[in-house]
Amino acid sequence: ARLHSLQKPSHLIRLANMPDVQIPFGSQQRQKAKKASSKTNRITTSKYTWYNFLCKNIYEQLHKFGNCYFLMISLIMYLGEKTPLYVGTIKAFSTVGVLVMMMAVTA
């Protein structure tokens, strides 16, 4: 049986996203081509991943006024320890410790 010029053989399929490629139905090449061309439809509901946790968490924590306040106070106290601008009676370590502890608890 001869095929007309507009009629395609029934044992070949045409992939929708690759119109110029015809692959025999059920072949391994078709399955590989379909996997390579398909987009993933994965939904992620988590806020953080293992590689962006630290950056995103610090960014969000420093948007809180209390955390910024403790950070600034710690920097000013550190300046008092290391320079002769003024006499610092409390070590900056104590406020940095409280800041780090609060940021770790609210992470």
DSSP file (Angstrom, degrees, kcal/mol; ACC not computed):
  #  RESIDUE AA STRUCTURE BP1 BP2  ACC     N-H-->O    O-->H-N    N-H-->O    O-->H-N    TCO  KAPPA ALPHA  PHI   PSI    X-CA   Y-CA   Z-CA
    1    1 A A              0   0    0      0, 0.0     2,-0.3     0, 0.0     0, 0.0   0.000 360.0 360.0 360.0 128.4    0.0    0.0    0.0
    2    2 A R        -     0   0    0      1,-0.0     2,-0.3     0, 0.0     0, 0.0  -0.687 360.0-133.3 -90.3 142.4    1.3    3.4   -1.0
    3    3 A L        -     0   0    0     -2,-0.3     2,-0.1     1,-0.1     5,-0.0  -0.716  17.8-120.9 -93.1 143.3    1.0    6.3    1.2
    4    4 A H    >   -     0   0    0     -2,-0.3     3,-0.6     1,-0.1    -1,-0.1  -0.368  33.1-105.3 -71.9 164.0   -0.2    9.7   -0.1
    5    5 A S  T 3  S+     0   0    0      1,-0.2    -1,-0.1    -2,-0.1    -2,-0.0   0.768 120.7  45.2 -66.3 -25.4    2.2   12.6    0.4
    6    6 A L  T 3  S+     0   0    0      2,-0.1     2,-0.3     0, 0.0    -1,-0.2   0.627  96.7  88.6 -91.3 -14.7    0.1   14.0    3.3
    7    7 A Q    <   -     0   0    0     -3,-0.6    -4,-0.1     1,-0.0     3,-0.0  -0.673  65.5-150.1 -90.3 136.9   -0.4   10.7    5.1
    8    8 A K        -     0   0    0     -2,-0.3    -4,-0.1     1,-0.1    -2,-0.1  -0.753  28.5 -97.3-103.0 151.0    2.1    9.5    7.7
    9    9 A P    >   -     0   0    0      0, 0.0     3,-1.1     0, 0.0    -1,-0.1  -0.375  28.7-131.1 -63.7 145.7    2.9    5.9    8.4
   10   10 A S  T 3  S+     0   0    0      1,-0.2    15,-0.0     3,-0.0    -2,-0.0   0.694 101.7  62.4 -75.1 -18.9    1.0    4.6   11.5
   11   11 A H  T 3  S+     0   0    0     13,-0.1    14,-2.0     2,-0.0     2,-0.4   0.479  94.7  73.7 -87.3  -0.7    4.1    3.1   13.2
   12   12 A L  E <   -A   24   0A   0     -3,-1.1     2,-0.3    12,-0.2    -4,-0.0  -0.888  64.7-162.7-109.9 143.2    5.8    6.5   13.5
   13   13 A I  E     -A   23   0A   0     10,-1.5    10,-1.3    -2,-0.4     2,-0.5  -0.894  13.2-135.3-121.1 156.6    4.8    9.2   15.9
   14   14 A R  E     -A   22   0A   0     -2,-0.3     2,-0.3     8,-0.2     8,-0.2  -0.946  19.4-131.2-111.9 126.0    5.6   12.9   15.9
   15   15 A L  E >   -A   18   0A   0      6,-1.1     3,-0.5     3,-0.6     6,-0.2  -0.569  13.2-136.1 -76.4 138.3    6.7   14.5   19.2
   16   16 A A  T 3  S+     0   0    0     -2,-0.3    -1,-0.1     1,-0.2    -2,-0.0   0.881 102.1  40.5 -65.2 -40.4    4.8   17.7   19.9
   17   17 A N  T 3  S+     0   0    0      1,-0.2    -1,-0.2     2,-0.1    -2,-0.0   0.505 119.1  47.3 -90.9  -2.3    7.8   19.8   21.1
   18   18 A M  E X   +A   15   0A   0     -3,-0.5     3,-1.6     3,-0.1    -3,-0.6  -0.686  66.4 172.9-131.2  80.0   10.1   18.4   18.3
   19   19 A P  E 3  S+     0   0A   0      0, 0.0    -1,-0.1     0, 0.0    -2,-0.1   0.729  75.4  53.5 -66.5 -21.7    8.0   18.6   15.1
   20   20 A D  E 3  S+     0   0A   0     -6,-0.1     2,-0.5     2,-0.0    -6,-0.0   0.449  94.1  84.0 -92.1   1.5   10.9   17.6   12.8
   21   21 A V  E <   -     0   0A   0     -3,-1.6    -6,-1.1    -6,-0.2     2,-0.5  -0.904  53.5-174.6-110.3 127.2   11.7   14.4   14.6
   22   22 A Q  E     -A   14   0A   0     -2,-0.5    -8,-0.2    -8,-0.2   -10,-0.0  -0.986   7.3-177.5-119.3 126.1    9.9   11.2   14.0
   23   23 A I  E     -A   13   0A   0    -10,-1.3   -10,-1.5    -2,-0.5     3,-0.1  -0.962  35.3-100.1-124.4 138.2   10.7    8.3   16.2
   24   24 A P  E >   -A   12   0A   0      0, 0.0     3,-1.5     0, 0.0     6,-0.3  -0.293  51.4 -96.0 -57.4 139.6    9.3    4.7   16.0
   25   25 A F  T 3  S+     0   0    0    -14,-2.0   -15,-0.0     1,-0.2   -13,-0.0  -0.311 103.7  10.6 -61.1 132.6    6.5    4.1   18.5
   26   26 A G  T 3  S+     0   0    0      1,-0.2    -1,-0.2    -3,-0.1     2,-0.1   0.513  91.7 139.7  81.8   5.7    7.7    2.4   21.8
   27   27 A S    <>  -     0   0    0     -3,-1.5     4,-1.4     1,-0.1    -1,-0.2  -0.391  63.3-120.6 -82.8 162.3   11.4    2.7   21.1
   28   28 A Q  H  > S+     0   0    0      1,-0.2     4,-2.4     2,-0.2     5,-0.2   0.826 112.8  60.6 -68.8 -31.9   14.0    3.6   23.8
   29   29 A Q  H  > S+     0   0    0      1,-0.2     4,-2.6     2,-0.2    -1,-0.2   0.885 102.6  52.2 -62.7 -37.0   15.0    6.6   21.8
   30   30 A R  H  > S+     0   0    0     -6,-0.3     4,-2.4     2,-0.2    -1,-0.2   0.920 109.7  48.5 -64.3 -43.7   11.5    8.0   22.1
   31   31 A Q  H  X S+     0   0    0     -4,-1.4     4,-2.1     2,-0.2    -2,-0.2   0.904 113.3  46.9 -65.0 -40.9   11.5    7.6   25.9
   32   32 A K  H  X S+     0   0    0     -4,-2.4     4,-2.4     2,-0.2    -2,-0.2   0.912 113.1  49.1 -65.9 -42.2   14.9    9.3   26.2
   33   33 A A  H  X S+     0   0    0     -4,-2.6     4,-1.7     1,-0.2    -2,-0.2   0.881 110.9  50.3 -65.4 -37.4   13.8   12.1   23.9
   34   34 A K  H  X S+     0   0    0     -4,-2.4     4,-1.3     2,-0.2    -1,-0.2   0.904 112.0  47.1 -68.0 -41.2   10.7   12.6   25.9
   35   35 A K  H  < S+     0   0    0     -4,-2.1    -2,-0.2     1,-0.2    -1,-0.2   0.901 113.1  49.3 -65.5 -40.6   12.6   12.7   29.2
   36   36 A A  H  < S+     0   0    0     -4,-2.4    -1,-0.2     1,-0.2    -2,-0.2   0.829 116.5  41.2 -69.4 -31.4   15.2   15.1   27.8
   37   37 A S  H  < S+     0   0    0     -4,-1.7     2,-0.2    -5,-0.2    -1,-0.2   0.620  94.7  94.9 -94.2 -12.9   12.6   17.5   26.4
   38   38 A S     <  -     0   0    0     -4,-1.3     2,-0.2    -3,-0.1    -4,-0.0  -0.547  69.1-130.8 -85.0 146.5   10.0   17.5   29.3
   39   39 A K        -     0   0    0     -2,-0.2     2,-0.2     1,-0.1    -2,-0.1  -0.594  27.2-109.0 -86.8 151.7   10.0   20.1   32.0
   40   40 A T        -     0   0    0     -2,-0.2    -1,-0.1     1,-0.1     0, 0.0  -0.569  18.8-160.6 -81.4 148.7    9.9   19.1   35.6
   41   41 A N        +     0   0    0     -2,-0.2     2,-0.3     2,-0.1    -1,-0.1  -0.197  37.0 147.9-119.1  38.5    6.7   19.7   37.5
   42   42 A R        -     0   0    0      1,-0.0     2,-0.5     2,-0.0    -2,-0.1  -0.580  35.2-150.5 -81.9 135.8    8.1   19.5   41.0
   43   43 A I        -     0   0    0     -2,-0.3     2,-0.5     2,-0.0    -2,-0.1  -0.914   6.2-161.9-107.7 128.9    6.6   21.6   43.7
   44   44 A T        +     0   0    0     -2,-0.5    -2,-0.0     1,-0.1     0, 0.0  -0.951  14.5 174.8-112.9 121.7    8.8   22.8   46.6
   45   45 A T        +     0   0    0     -2,-0.5     2,-0.2     0, 0.0    -1,-0.1   0.424  48.8 103.1-104.2  -0.4    7.1   23.9   49.7
   46   46 A S        -     0   0    0      1,-0.1    -2,-0.1     2,-0.0     3,-0.0  -0.557  62.3-146.6 -84.9 149.8   10.2   24.4   51.8
   47   47 A K  S    S+     0   0    0     -2,-0.2     2,-0.3     1,-0.1    -1,-0.1   0.848  79.9  34.7 -80.1 -37.1   11.6   27.9   52.5
   48   48 A Y        -     0   0    0      8,-0.0     2,-0.3     3,-0.0    -1,-0.1  -0.806  61.3-157.3-119.6 157.1   15.2   26.9   52.6
   49   49 A T    >>  -     0   0    0     -2,-0.3     4,-0.9    -3,-0.0     3,-0.6  -0.777  41.8 -99.2-119.4 172.8   17.5   24.3   50.9
   50   50 A W  T 34 S+     0   0    0     -2,-0.3     4,-0.3     1,-0.2     3,-0.1   0.802 121.1  46.1 -65.0 -27.7   20.7   23.0   52.3
   51   51 A Y  T 34 S+     0   0    0      1,-0.2    -1,-0.2     2,-0.1     4,-0.2   0.635 118.7  36.7 -93.6 -13.3   22.8   25.4   50.2
   52   52 A N  T <> S+     0   0    0     -3,-0.6     4,-2.2     2,-0.1     5,-0.3   0.330  85.9  99.4-117.5   8.3   20.9   28.7   50.7
   53   53 A F  H  X S+     0   0    0     -4,-0.9     4,-2.6     1,-0.2     5,-0.3   0.945  83.7  45.9 -61.1 -50.8   19.9   28.3   54.4
   54   54 A L  H  > S+     0   0    0     -4,-0.3     4,-2.3     1,-0.2     5,-0.2   0.926 115.8  44.2 -63.1 -47.4   22.6   30.5   55.9
   55   55 A C  H  > S+     0   0    0      1,-0.2     4,-2.2     2,-0.2    -1,-0.2   0.943 117.9  43.2 -64.2 -48.9   22.3   33.4   53.4
   56   56 A K  H  X S+     0   0    0     -4,-2.2     4,-2.4     1,-0.2     5,-0.2   0.885 114.2  51.3 -65.8 -38.1   18.5   33.5   53.5
   57   57 A N  H  X S+     0   0    0     -4,-2.6     4,-2.7    -5,-0.3    -1,-0.2   0.932 111.6  45.4 -67.5 -45.2   18.3   33.1   57.2
   58   58 A I  H  X S+     0   0    0     -4,-2.3     4,-2.2    -5,-0.3    -1,-0.2   0.912 112.5  52.9 -63.3 -41.2   20.8   35.9   58.0
   59   59 A Y  H  < S+     0   0    0     -4,-2.2     4,-0.3    -5,-0.2    -2,-0.2   0.926 114.0  41.8 -59.1 -45.9   19.0   38.2   55.4
   60   60 A E  H >< S+     0   0    0     -4,-2.4     3,-1.0     1,-0.2     4,-0.2   0.873 112.7  53.5 -71.1 -36.8   15.6   37.6   57.1
   61   61 A Q  H >< S+     0   0    0     -4,-2.7     3,-1.3     1,-0.2     6,-0.3   0.872 104.6  55.2 -66.7 -35.5   17.0   37.8   60.6
   62   62 A L  T 3< S+     0   0    0     -4,-2.2    -1,-0.2     1,-0.3    -2,-0.2   0.488  92.8  71.3 -80.4  -0.6   18.6   41.2   59.9
   63   63 A H  T <  S+     0   0    0     -3,-1.0     2,-0.4    -4,-0.3    -1,-0.3   0.542  81.0  90.7 -83.6  -8.7   15.2   42.6   58.7
   64   64 A K  S <> S-     0   0    0     -3,-1.3     4,-1.9    -4,-0.2     3,-0.2  -0.749  77.5-139.5 -89.4 133.9   14.1   42.5   62.4
   65   65 A F  H  > S+     0   0    0     -2,-0.4     4,-2.6     1,-0.2     5,-0.2   0.886  99.0  55.6 -61.8 -42.0   14.8   45.7   64.3
   66   66 A G  H  > S+     0   0    0      1,-0.2     4,-2.3     2,-0.2    -1,-0.2   0.889 108.1  48.2 -60.4 -41.0   15.9   44.0   67.5
   67   67 A N  H  > S+     0   0    0     -6,-0.3     4,-2.0     2,-0.2    -1,-0.2   0.899 112.1  48.6 -68.1 -40.2   18.5   42.0   65.7
   68   68 A C  H  X S+     0   0    0     -4,-1.9     4,-2.5     2,-0.2    -2,-0.2   0.903 110.6  52.6 -64.2 -40.0   19.9   45.1   63.9
   69   69 A Y  H  X S+     0   0    0     -4,-2.6     4,-2.6     1,-0.2    -2,-0.2   0.938 110.3  46.2 -61.0 -48.7   19.9   46.9   67.2
   70   70 A F  H  X S+     0   0    0     -4,-2.3     4,-2.2     1,-0.2    -1,-0.2   0.868 111.8  52.5 -64.1 -35.4   22.0   44.2   68.9
   71   71 A L  H  X S+     0   0    0     -4,-2.0     4,-2.1     2,-0.2    -1,-0.2   0.926 111.4  45.7 -65.3 -44.3   24.3   44.0   66.0
   72   72 A M  H  X S+     0   0    0     -4,-2.5     4,-2.4     2,-0.2    -2,-0.2   0.916 112.9  49.9 -65.4 -43.1   25.0   47.8   66.1
   73   73 A I  H  X S+     0   0    0     -4,-2.6     4,-2.5     1,-0.2    -1,-0.2   0.901 110.1  51.7 -61.9 -40.0   25.4   47.8   69.9
   74   74 A S  H  X S+     0   0    0     -4,-2.2     4,-2.2    -5,-0.2    -1,-0.2   0.901 109.9  48.7 -64.2 -40.7   27.9   44.9   69.5
   75   75 A L  H  X S+     0   0    0     -4,-2.1     4,-2.1     2,-0.2    -2,-0.2   0.909 112.1  48.3 -65.9 -41.6   29.9   46.8   66.9
   76   76 A I  H  X S+     0   0    0     -4,-2.4     4,-1.8     2,-0.2    -2,-0.2   0.908 112.3  49.1 -64.8 -41.3   30.0   49.9   69.1
   77   77 A M  H  X S+     0   0    0     -4,-2.5     4,-1.4     2,-0.2    15,-0.3   0.873 109.1  53.0 -66.0 -36.4   31.1   47.9   72.1
   78   78 A Y  H  X S+     0   0    0     -4,-2.2     4,-2.1     1,-0.2     5,-0.2   0.896 106.1  53.3 -65.1 -39.6   33.8   46.2   70.0
   79   79 A L  H  X S+     0   0    0     -4,-2.1     4,-2.1     1,-0.2     6,-0.4   0.900 106.3  53.7 -59.9 -40.4   35.1   49.6   69.0
   80   80 A G  H  < S+     0   0    0     -4,-1.8     8,-0.6     1,-0.2    -1,-0.2   0.823 110.5  47.5 -63.6 -31.4   35.3   50.5   72.7
   81   81 A E  H  < S+     0   0    0     -4,-1.4    -2,-0.2    -3,-0.1    -1,-0.2   0.902 120.3  34.3 -74.3 -41.3   37.4   47.4   73.3
   82   82 A K  H  < S+     0   0    0     -4,-2.1    -2,-0.2    -5,-0.1    -3,-0.2   0.623 116.3  47.6 -97.0 -15.1   39.8   47.9   70.5
   83   83 A T  S >< S-     0   0    0     -4,-2.1     3,-0.5    -5,-0.2     0, 0.0  -0.851  77.7-121.6-123.7 161.1   40.2   51.6   70.2
   84   84 A P  T 3  S+     0   0    0      0, 0.0     3,-0.1     0, 0.0    -4,-0.1   0.102  80.0 110.0 -87.4  25.3   40.9   54.4   72.8
   85   85 A L  T 3  S-     0   0    0     -6,-0.4     2,-0.3     1,-0.2    -5,-0.1   0.924  92.9 -19.9 -65.0 -44.3   37.6   56.2   71.8
   86   86 A Y  S <  S-     0   0    0     -3,-0.5     2,-0.7    -7,-0.2    -1,-0.2  -0.965  74.6 -93.2-156.6 166.4   35.9   55.4   75.1
   87   87 A V        -     0   0    0     -2,-0.3     2,-0.6    -3,-0.1    -6,-0.1  -0.780  34.6-154.9 -91.7 119.1   36.2   52.9   77.9
   88   88 A G        -     0   0    0     -2,-0.7     4,-0.0    -8,-0.6     3,-0.0  -0.836  13.0-176.9 -95.1 123.5   34.0   49.9   77.4
   89   89 A T  S    S+     0   0    0     -2,-0.6     2,-0.4     1,-0.1    -1,-0.1   0.768  70.1  54.2 -90.6 -27.5   33.1   48.1   80.6
   90   90 A I  S    S-     0   0    0      2,-0.0     2,-0.1     3,-0.0    -1,-0.1  -0.889  89.3-117.9-108.9 138.2   31.2   45.2   79.1
   91   91 A K    >>  -     0   0    0     -2,-0.4     3,-1.2     1,-0.1     4,-0.6  -0.464  13.2-130.8 -74.6 144.2   32.7   43.0   76.5
   92   92 A A  H 3> S+     0   0    0    -15,-0.3     4,-2.3     1,-0.3     3,-0.3   0.753 101.3  76.3 -64.5 -24.4   31.2   42.9   73.0
   93   93 A F  H 3> S+     0   0    0      1,-0.2     4,-2.3     2,-0.2    -1,-0.3   0.847  88.6  57.5 -55.6 -35.9   31.3   39.1   73.2
   94   94 A S  H <> S+     0   0    0     -3,-1.2     4,-1.7     2,-0.2    -1,-0.2   0.914 110.1  40.4 -67.4 -42.4   28.3   39.1   75.6
   95   95 A T  H  X S+     0   0    0     -4,-0.6     4,-2.4    -3,-0.3    -1,-0.2   0.856 114.5  52.4 -76.2 -32.5   25.9   41.0   73.2
   96   96 A V  H  X S+     0   0    0     -4,-2.3     4,-2.8     2,-0.2     5,-0.2   0.904 108.6  52.4 -66.1 -38.7   27.1   39.1   70.2
   97   97 A G  H  X S+     0   0    0     -4,-2.3     4,-2.3    -5,-0.3    -2,-0.2   0.913 110.2  46.9 -61.8 -43.3   26.5   35.8   72.1
   98   98 A V  H  X S+     0   0    0     -4,-1.7     4,-2.6     2,-0.2     5,-0.2   0.917 113.1  50.1 -64.3 -42.6   22.9   36.9   72.9
   99   99 A L  H  X S+     0   0    0     -4,-2.4     4,-2.4     2,-0.2    -2,-0.2   0.934 112.6  45.5 -61.5 -47.4   22.4   38.0   69.3
  100  100 A V  H  X S+     0   0    0     -4,-2.8     4,-2.2     1,-0.2    -1,-0.2   0.900 113.1  50.8 -64.1 -40.5   23.6   34.7   67.9
  101  101 A M  H  X S+     0   0    0     -4,-2.3     4,-2.0    -5,-0.2    -2,-0.2   0.924 112.1  46.2 -64.3 -43.8   21.6   32.7   70.4
  102  102 A M  H  X S+     0   0    0     -4,-2.6     4,-2.0     1,-0.2    -2,-0.2   0.884 112.7  50.1 -66.9 -38.3   18.4   34.6   69.5
  103  103 A M  H  < S+     0   0    0     -4,-2.4     4,-0.3    -5,-0.2    -1,-0.2   0.870 110.8  50.0 -67.6 -35.5   19.0   34.2   65.8
  104  104 A A  H >< S+     0   0    0     -4,-2.2     3,-0.6    -5,-0.2    -2,-0.2   0.876 110.9  49.0 -69.5 -37.3   19.6   30.5   66.2
  105  105 A V  H 3< S+     0   0    0     -4,-2.0    -2,-0.2     1,-0.2    -1,-0.2   0.897 115.2  43.1 -69.7 -40.0   16.4   30.0   68.2
  106  106 A T  T 3<        0   0    0     -4,-2.0    -1,-0.2     1,-0.2    -2,-0.2   0.338 360.0 360.0 -90.0   8.1   14.2   31.9   65.7
  107  107 A A    <         0   0    0     -3,-0.6    -1,-0.2    -4,-0.3    -2,-0.1   0.495 360.0 360.0 -66.2 360.0   15.8   30.3   62.6
